[in-house]
Amino acid sequence: MSLSRRVSLRQSLRYRGQPGMLNWALHRVTGLGIVAFVGMHVTAAFGLQQFGGALSAGVTAFYESWPFQLVVYFCILFHATNGARVALMDLFPGLLRYQHELIWLQWAIFLPAYGLPAFVLIHTGLVGG
């Protein structure tokens, strides 16, 4: 016997989770981003060592581009702040009652710590300097 729910695609894709679920998803995505960056970095370093020359200029230009640096910085900083929040809740189980407040505290720390360097990166990338 199957469930006879008639749910549209739009309704099924609508986000209905809590803030903790958003942090969980972002933690996984940023972790994959860090793994992808490290893998790409190791592969590029190997290629530069073996082939050098023209590959060096392309890889260096890509790594030094401000959009790439913004994404890498977001992944590292969010993963670190969310990991610190999770570690605090693991070390002090009494804090589980205050999970939503800790999420707000995490974002209160993350946004200024990301916002100012992001502003500087974007400003120097667009204006030059």
Buried (B, 14 or more C-beta within 10 A) or exposed (E): EEEEEEEEEEEEEEEEEEEEEEBBEBBEEBBEBBEEBEEEEEEBEEBBEEEEEEEBEEBEEEBEEBEEBBBBBBBBBBBBBBBEBBEBBEEEEEBEEBBEEBBEBBBEBBEEBBEEBBEEBEEEBEEEE
